[in-house]
Amino acid sequence: MSEAIEKIEFDNVLGFDIVISALPEYLSITDIMEFETEDEKNELIEKLDNYDLMLFCARVQCYKKGILLGSDFLGGCIYEDLENFVETEREFYLKDMIKTAISESKQMIQDLTA
């Protein structure tokens, strides 16, 4: 797995430590989005090239006592930075990603203790 570009130790949710990271996105912008015009595409590419925006794959990891138990990923994220993703998506994508990672973690604990 790729090294994180940015990382935020987010919060403790239901007894699990949540870490959110931005990973490199390996798909091109044209693989991720459709553009109405060439100018629209070029404007977005320019913002990415100038580091006004960042293209990344968001990763949520769920830990208990320092042990990674679950994770979830969302590719094709385009935001100013990881913090802006967290602020913008706290009640949307991020909420679902945390829920998925916690569910996976609970299943892992159940599998390990069965």
TIVO-2410 file (N, C-alpha, C; in nm, 3 decimals):
# residues 114
REC num residu      c1      c2      c3 atome chaine
REC   1      M   0.086  -0.117   0.000     N      A
REC   1      M   0.000   0.000   0.000    CA      A
REC   1      M   0.090   0.123   0.000     C      A
REC   2      S   0.045   0.224  -0.067     N      A
REC   2      S   0.120   0.349  -0.078    CA      A
REC   2      S   0.125   0.424   0.054     C      A
REC   3      E   0.228   0.504   0.067     N      A
REC   3      E   0.241   0.591   0.184    CA      A
REC   3      E   0.139   0.704   0.173     C      A
REC   4      A   0.090   0.747   0.286     N      A
REC   4      A  -0.007   0.856   0.291    CA      A
REC   4      A   0.060   0.989   0.253     C      A
REC   5      I  -0.013   1.070   0.178     N      A
REC   5      I   0.031   1.205   0.145    CA      A
REC   5      I   0.006   1.295   0.266     C      A
REC   6      E  -0.111   1.277   0.327     N      A
REC   6      E  -0.151   1.348   0.449    CA      A
REC   6      E  -0.222   1.249   0.539     C      A
REC   7      K  -0.220   1.277   0.669     N      A
REC   7      K  -0.286   1.189   0.765    CA      A
REC   7      K  -0.343   1.273   0.878     C      A
REC   8      I  -0.464   1.237   0.922     N      A
REC   8      I  -0.528   1.303   1.035    CA      A
REC   8      I  -0.571   1.196   1.134     C      A
REC   9      E  -0.524   1.208   1.258     N      A
REC   9      E  -0.577   1.121   1.364    CA      A
REC   9      E  -0.708   1.183   1.405     C      A
REC  10      F  -0.817   1.125   1.360     N      A
REC  10      F  -0.947   1.189   1.360    CA      A
REC  10      F  -1.013   1.194   1.496     C      A
REC  11      D  -1.050   1.080   1.550     N      A
REC  11      D  -1.132   1.079   1.670    CA      A
REC  11      D  -1.140   0.936   1.721     C      A
REC  12      N  -1.198   0.921   1.838     N      A
REC  12      N  -1.232   0.790   1.890    CA      A
REC  12      N  -1.382   0.774   1.873     C      A
REC  13      V  -1.423   0.674   1.798     N      A
REC  13      V  -1.564   0.651   1.769    CA      A
REC  13      V  -1.599   0.511   1.815     C      A
REC  14      L  -1.692   0.501   1.908     N      A
REC  14      L  -1.737   0.373   1.962    CA      A
REC  14      L  -1.621   0.288   2.014     C      A
REC  15      G  -1.520   0.354   2.071     N      A
REC  15      G  -1.406   0.283   2.127    CA      A
REC  15      G  -1.296   0.250   2.027     C      A
REC  16      F  -1.310   0.293   1.903     N      A
REC  16      F  -1.210   0.268   1.800    CA      A
REC  16      F  -1.142   0.400   1.764     C      A
REC  17      D  -1.010   0.396   1.748     N      A
REC  17      D  -0.934   0.513   1.704    CA      A
REC  17      D  -0.940   0.518   1.552     C      A
REC  18      I  -0.981   0.632   1.500     N      A
REC  18      I  -0.999   0.650   1.356    CA      A
REC  18      I  -0.887   0.738   1.301     C      A
REC  19      V  -0.824   0.690   1.194     N      A
REC  19      V  -0.719   0.765   1.124    CA      A
REC  19      V  -0.763   0.781   0.979     C      A
REC  20      I  -0.758   0.904   0.930     N      A
REC  20      I  -0.798   0.934   0.793    CA      A
REC  20      I  -0.674   0.978   0.717     C      A
REC  21      S  -0.655   0.919   0.599     N      A
REC  21      S  -0.536   0.950   0.519    CA      A
REC  21      S  -0.575   0.981   0.376     C      A
REC  22      A  -0.489   1.058   0.311     N      A
REC  22      A  -0.497   1.081   0.166    CA      A
REC  22      A  -0.384   1.001   0.102     C      A
REC  23      L  -0.420   0.911   0.013     N      A
REC  23      L  -0.323   0.830  -0.060    CA      A
REC  23      L  -0.315   0.878  -0.204     C      A
REC  24      P  -0.205   0.848  -0.272     N      A
REC  24      P  -0.197   0.885  -0.414    CA      A
REC  24      P  -0.311   0.818  -0.492     C      A
REC  25      E  -0.367   0.893  -0.585     N      A
REC  25      E  -0.470   0.839  -0.675    CA      A
REC  25      E  -0.401   0.807  -0.806     C      A
REC  26      Y  -0.416   0.684  -0.853     N      A
REC  26      Y  -0.345   0.642  -0.973    CA      A
REC  26      Y  -0.428   0.652  -1.100     C      A
REC  27      L  -0.556   0.681  -1.086     N      A
REC  27      L  -0.638   0.705  -1.204    CA      A
REC  27      L  -0.617   0.849  -1.250     C      A
REC  28      S  -0.628   0.872  -1.378     N      A
REC  28      S  -0.616   1.009  -1.428    CA      A
REC  28      S  -0.749   1.081  -1.409     C      A
REC  29      I  -0.745   1.210  -1.414     N      A
REC  29      I  -0.865   1.291  -1.395    CA      A
REC  29      I  -0.970   1.258  -1.501     C      A
REC  30      T  -0.927   1.223  -1.622     N      A
REC  30      T  -1.023   1.189  -1.727    CA      A
REC  30      T  -1.085   1.052  -1.706     C      A
REC  31      D  -1.021   0.966  -1.627     N      A
REC  31      D  -1.081   0.837  -1.590    CA      A
REC  31      D  -1.187   0.854  -1.482     C      A
REC  32      I  -1.174   0.960  -1.404     N      A
REC  32      I  -1.262   0.983  -1.289    CA      A
REC  32      I  -1.383   1.067  -1.325     C      A
REC  33      M  -1.363   1.166  -1.410     N      A
REC  33      M  -1.469   1.262  -1.440    CA      A
REC  33      M  -1.493   1.275  -1.589     C      A
REC  34      E  -1.616   1.317  -1.622     N      A
REC  34      E  -1.647   1.357  -1.758    CA      A
REC  34      E  -1.660   1.509  -1.759     C      A
REC  35      F  -1.610   1.570  -1.862     N      A
REC  35      F  -1.611   1.715  -1.872    CA      A
REC  35      F  -1.700   1.757  -1.988     C      A
REC  36      E  -1.773   1.867  -1.966     N      A
REC  36      E  -1.859   1.919  -2.072    CA      A
REC  36      E  -1.777   1.986  -2.180     C      A
REC  37      T  -1.668   2.052  -2.139     N      A
REC  37      T  -1.584   2.122  -2.236    CA      A
REC  37      T  -1.437   2.092  -2.208     C      A
REC  38      E  -1.357   2.114  -2.307     N      A
REC  38      E  -1.212   2.101  -2.294    CA      A
REC  38      E  -1.157   2.206  -2.197     C      A
REC  39      D  -1.217   2.326  -2.200     N      A
REC  39      D  -1.175   2.433  -2.109    CA      A
REC  39      D  -1.198   2.394  -1.963     C      A
REC  40      E  -1.311   2.331  -1.936     N      A
REC  40      E  -1.342   2.286  -1.800    CA      A
REC  40      E  -1.238   2.186  -1.752     C      A
REC  41      K  -1.202   2.093  -1.839     N      A
REC  41      K  -1.100   1.993  -1.805    CA      A
REC  41      K  -0.965   2.061  -1.782     C      A
REC  42      N  -0.927   2.151  -1.870     N      A
REC  42      N  -0.797   2.218  -1.858    CA      A
REC  42      N  -0.790   2.303  -1.732     C      A
REC  43      E  -0.901   2.367  -1.694     N      A
REC  43      E  -0.904   2.448  -1.572    CA      A
REC  43      E  -0.880   2.362  -1.448     C      A
REC  44      L  -0.943   2.245  -1.444     N      A
REC  44      L  -0.923   2.156  -1.330    CA      A
REC  44      L  -0.780   2.101  -1.328     C      A
REC  45      I  -0.729   2.065  -1.441     N      A
REC  45      I  -0.591   2.015  -1.449    CA      A
REC  45      I  -0.493   2.123  -1.403     C      A
REC  46      E  -0.519   2.247  -1.442     N      A
REC  46      E  -0.432   2.357  -1.399    CA      A
REC  46      E  -0.436   2.374  -1.247     C      A
REC  47      K  -0.554   2.365  -1.187     N      A
REC  47      K  -0.566   2.375  -1.041    CA      A
REC  47      K  -0.492   2.261  -0.972     C      A
REC  48      L  -0.496   2.143  -1.030     N      A
REC  48      L  -0.422   2.030  -0.973    CA      A
REC  48      L  -0.271   2.051  -0.989     C      A
REC  49      D  -0.230   2.097  -1.105     N      A
REC  49      D  -0.088   2.122  -1.131    CA      A
REC  49      D  -0.031   2.232  -1.042     C      A
REC  50      N  -0.115   2.331  -1.008     N      A
REC  50      N  -0.071   2.443  -0.924    CA      A
REC  50      N  -0.090   2.414  -0.775     C      A
REC  51      Y  -0.136   2.294  -0.743     N      A
REC  51      Y  -0.160   2.252  -0.604    CA      A
REC  51      Y  -0.269   2.333  -0.535     C      A
REC  52      D  -0.360   2.391  -0.614     N      A
REC  52      D  -0.478   2.456  -0.556    CA      A
REC  52      D  -0.579   2.350  -0.513     C      A
REC  53      L  -0.576   2.238  -0.582     N      A
REC  53      L  -0.659   2.122  -0.549    CA      A
REC  53      L  -0.570   1.999  -0.544     C      A
REC  54      M  -0.620   1.896  -0.479     N      A
REC  54      M  -0.544   1.772  -0.463    CA      A
REC  54      M  -0.635   1.657  -0.506     C      A
REC  55      L  -0.582   1.567  -0.586     N      A
REC  55      L  -0.651   1.445  -0.628    CA      A
REC  55      L  -0.594   1.331  -0.545     C      A
REC  56      F  -0.683   1.259  -0.473     N      A
REC  56      F  -0.632   1.154  -0.385    CA      A
REC  56      F  -0.737   1.046  -0.362     C      A
REC  57      C  -0.693   0.938  -0.304     N      A
REC  57      C  -0.780   0.831  -0.256    CA      A
REC  57      C  -0.787   0.845  -0.104     C      A
REC  58      A  -0.908   0.864  -0.052     N      A
REC  58      A  -0.925   0.877   0.093    CA      A
REC  58      A  -0.929   0.738   0.156     C      A
REC  59      R  -0.860   0.726   0.270     N      A
REC  59      R  -0.858   0.599   0.343    CA      A
REC  59      R  -0.896   0.626   0.489     C      A
REC  60      V  -0.987   0.547   0.539     N      A
REC  60      V  -1.023   0.550   0.681    CA      A
REC  60      V  -0.973   0.419   0.740     C      A
REC  61      Q  -0.896   0.429   0.849     N      A
REC  61      Q  -0.848   0.310   0.919    CA      A
REC  61      Q  -0.902   0.312   1.061     C      A
REC  62      C  -0.932   0.194   1.110     N      A
REC  62      C  -0.993   0.178   1.241    CA      A
REC  62      C  -0.901   0.092   1.326     C      A
REC  63      Y  -0.857   0.146   1.440     N      A
REC  63      Y  -0.763   0.079   1.529    CA      A
REC  63      Y  -0.825   0.055   1.666     C      A
REC  64      K  -0.781  -0.049   1.730     N      A
REC  64      K  -0.813  -0.074   1.871    CA      A
REC  64      K  -0.682  -0.114   1.937     C      A
REC  65      K  -0.641  -0.039   2.040     N      A
REC  65      K  -0.514  -0.061   2.110    CA      A
REC  65      K  -0.397  -0.070   2.013     C      A
REC  66      G  -0.400   0.016   1.911     N      A
REC  66      G  -0.290   0.024   1.815    CA      A
REC  66      G  -0.292  -0.082   1.707     C      A
REC  67      I  -0.393  -0.168   1.704     N      A
REC  67      I  -0.402  -0.276   1.606    CA      A
REC  67      I  -0.503  -0.238   1.499     C      A
REC  68      L  -0.460  -0.239   1.373     N      A
REC  68      L  -0.549  -0.208   1.261    CA      A
REC  68      L  -0.647  -0.324   1.242     C      A
REC  69      L  -0.775  -0.291   1.248     N      A
REC  69      L  -0.878  -0.394   1.238    CA      A
REC  69      L  -0.969  -0.377   1.116     C      A
REC  70      G  -0.983  -0.257   1.066     N      A
REC  70      G  -1.073  -0.235   0.953    CA      A
REC  70      G  -1.036  -0.109   0.879     C      A
REC  71      S  -1.082  -0.101   0.754     N      A
REC  71      S  -1.054   0.017   0.672    CA      A
REC  71      S  -1.158   0.030   0.562     C      A
REC  72      D  -1.161   0.148   0.503     N      A
REC  72      D  -1.246   0.174   0.388    CA      A
REC  72      D  -1.176   0.278   0.302     C      A
REC  73      F  -1.204   0.276   0.172     N      A
REC  73      F  -1.137   0.363   0.077    CA      A
REC  73      F  -1.239   0.432  -0.013     C      A
REC  74      L  -1.205   0.552  -0.057     N      A
REC  74      L  -1.286   0.625  -0.154    CA      A
REC  74      L  -1.191   0.695  -0.250     C      A
REC  75      G  -1.188   0.648  -0.373     N      A
REC  75      G  -1.100   0.706  -0.473    CA      A
REC  75      G  -1.164   0.825  -0.543     C      A
REC  76      G  -1.083   0.894  -0.618     N      A
REC  76      G  -1.131   1.005  -0.699    CA      A
REC  76      G  -1.170   1.129  -0.623     C      A
REC  77      C  -1.109   1.152  -0.508     N      A
REC  77      C  -1.141   1.269  -0.426    CA      A
REC  77      C  -1.063   1.390  -0.479     C      A
REC  78      I  -1.133   1.502  -0.495     N      A
REC  78      I  -1.069   1.626  -0.539    CA      A
REC  78      I  -1.110   1.736  -0.441     C      A
REC  79      Y  -1.016   1.775  -0.357     N      A
REC  79      Y  -1.039   1.877  -0.255    CA      A
REC  79      Y  -0.913   1.960  -0.240     C      A
REC  80      E  -0.925   2.071  -0.166     N      A
REC  80      E  -0.807   2.155  -0.141    CA      A
REC  80      E  -0.700   2.077  -0.066     C      A
REC  81      D  -0.743   1.996   0.032     N      A
REC  81      D  -0.653   1.913   0.110    CA      A
REC  81      D  -0.737   1.812   0.187     C      A
REC  82      L  -0.672   1.728   0.265     N      A
REC  82      L  -0.743   1.624   0.340    CA      A
REC  82      L  -0.836   1.685   0.444     C      A
REC  83      E  -0.791   1.791   0.508     N      A
REC  83      E  -0.874   1.856   0.610    CA      A
REC  83      E  -1.004   1.909   0.549     C      A
REC  84      N  -0.997   1.963   0.429     N      A
REC  84      N  -1.117   2.011   0.360    CA      A
REC  84      N  -1.211   1.895   0.328     C      A
REC  85      F  -1.155   1.781   0.290     N      A
REC  85      F  -1.235   1.660   0.267    CA      A
REC  85      F  -1.309   1.622   0.395     C      A
REC  86      V  -1.237   1.620   0.506     N      A
REC  86      V  -1.297   1.582   0.635    CA      A
REC  86      V  -1.409   1.678   0.672     C      A
REC  87      E  -1.384   1.807   0.660     N      A
REC  87      E  -1.485   1.907   0.694    CA      A
REC  87      E  -1.607   1.897   0.603     C      A
REC  88      T  -1.584   1.881   0.474     N      A
REC  88      T  -1.691   1.878   0.376    CA      A
REC  88      T  -1.773   1.749   0.383     C      A
REC  89      E  -1.706   1.637   0.406     N      A
REC  89      E  -1.772   1.507   0.397    CA      A
REC  89      E  -1.802   1.443   0.532     C      A
REC  90      R  -1.783   1.517   0.640     N      A
REC  90      R  -1.804   1.463   0.776    CA      A
REC  90      R  -1.940   1.395   0.790     C      A
REC  91      E  -2.043   1.452   0.732     N      A
REC  91      E  -2.178   1.396   0.745    CA      A
REC  91      E  -2.221   1.314   0.623     C      A
REC  92      F  -2.132   1.295   0.528     N      A
REC  92      F  -2.169   1.225   0.406    CA      A
REC  92      F  -2.076   1.105   0.385     C      A
REC  93      Y  -1.984   1.114   0.289     N      A
REC  93      Y  -1.895   1.002   0.258    CA      A
REC  93      Y  -1.817   0.956   0.380     C      A
REC  94      L  -1.761   1.050   0.454     N      A
REC  94      L  -1.675   1.015   0.567    CA      A
REC  94      L  -1.753   0.938   0.673     C      A
REC  95      K  -1.874   0.981   0.701     N      A
REC  95      K  -1.958   0.913   0.800    CA      A
REC  95      K  -1.980   0.766   0.759     C      A
REC  96      D  -2.009   0.743   0.632     N      A
REC  96      D  -2.029   0.607   0.583    CA      A
REC  96      D  -1.899   0.527   0.585     C      A
REC  97      M  -1.788   0.591   0.553     N      A
REC  97      M  -1.659   0.522   0.553    CA      A
REC  97      M  -1.622   0.478   0.694     C      A
REC  98      I  -1.645   0.564   0.793     N      A
REC  98      I  -1.616   0.529   0.932    CA      A
REC  98      I  -1.706   0.414   0.977     C      A
REC  99      K  -1.832   0.422   0.940     N      A
REC  99      K  -1.927   0.316   0.974    CA      A
REC  99      K  -1.883   0.182   0.915     C      A
REC 100      T  -1.839   0.182   0.790     N      A
REC 100      T  -1.791   0.061   0.724    CA      A
REC 100      T  -1.666   0.006   0.792     C      A
REC 101      A  -1.570   0.095   0.823     N      A
REC 101      A  -1.446   0.051   0.888    CA      A
REC 101      A  -1.473  -0.006   1.027     C      A
REC 102      I  -1.566   0.054   1.102     N      A
REC 102      I  -1.600   0.003   1.234    CA      A
REC 102      I  -1.670  -0.132   1.223     C      A
REC 103      S  -1.759  -0.144   1.127     N      A
REC 103      S  -1.829  -0.272   1.105    CA      A
REC 103      S  -1.729  -0.382   1.071     C      A
REC 104      E  -1.634  -0.351   0.984     N      A
REC 104      E  -1.528  -0.447   0.948    CA      A
REC 104      E  -1.445  -0.482   1.071     C      A
REC 105      S  -1.417  -0.383   1.154     N      A
REC 105      S  -1.337  -0.405   1.276    CA      A
REC 105      S  -1.410  -0.496   1.374     C      A
REC 106      K  -1.538  -0.471   1.393     N      A
REC 106      K  -1.617  -0.556   1.484    CA      A
REC 106      K  -1.622  -0.699   1.433     C      A
REC 107      Q  -1.634  -0.715   1.302     N      A
REC 107      Q  -1.634  -0.850   1.244    CA      A
REC 107      Q  -1.498  -0.917   1.265     C      A
REC 108      M  -1.391  -0.840   1.250     N      A
REC 108      M  -1.256  -0.894   1.271    CA      A
REC 108      M  -1.239  -0.941   1.415     C      A
REC 109      I  -1.285  -0.861   1.511     N      A
REC 109      I  -1.276  -0.899   1.652    CA      A
REC 109      I  -1.357  -1.027   1.676     C      A
REC 110      Q  -1.476  -1.032   1.620     N      A
REC 110      Q  -1.560  -1.150   1.635    CA      A
REC 110      Q  -1.492  -1.274   1.574     C      A
REC 111      D  -1.434  -1.260   1.456     N      A
REC 111      D  -1.364  -1.371   1.393    CA      A
REC 111      D  -1.243  -1.418   1.475     C      A
REC 112      L  -1.172  -1.323   1.532     N      A
REC 112      L  -1.051  -1.357   1.609    CA      A
REC 112      L  -1.081  -1.419   1.745     C      A
REC 113      T  -1.198  -1.391   1.798     N      A
REC 113      T  -1.232  -1.441   1.932    CA      A
REC 113      T  -1.328  -1.560   1.927     C      A
REC 114      A  -1.361  -1.605   1.809     N      A
REC 114      A  -1.455  -1.718   1.795    CA      A
REC 114      A  -1.384  -1.850   1.816     C      A
***
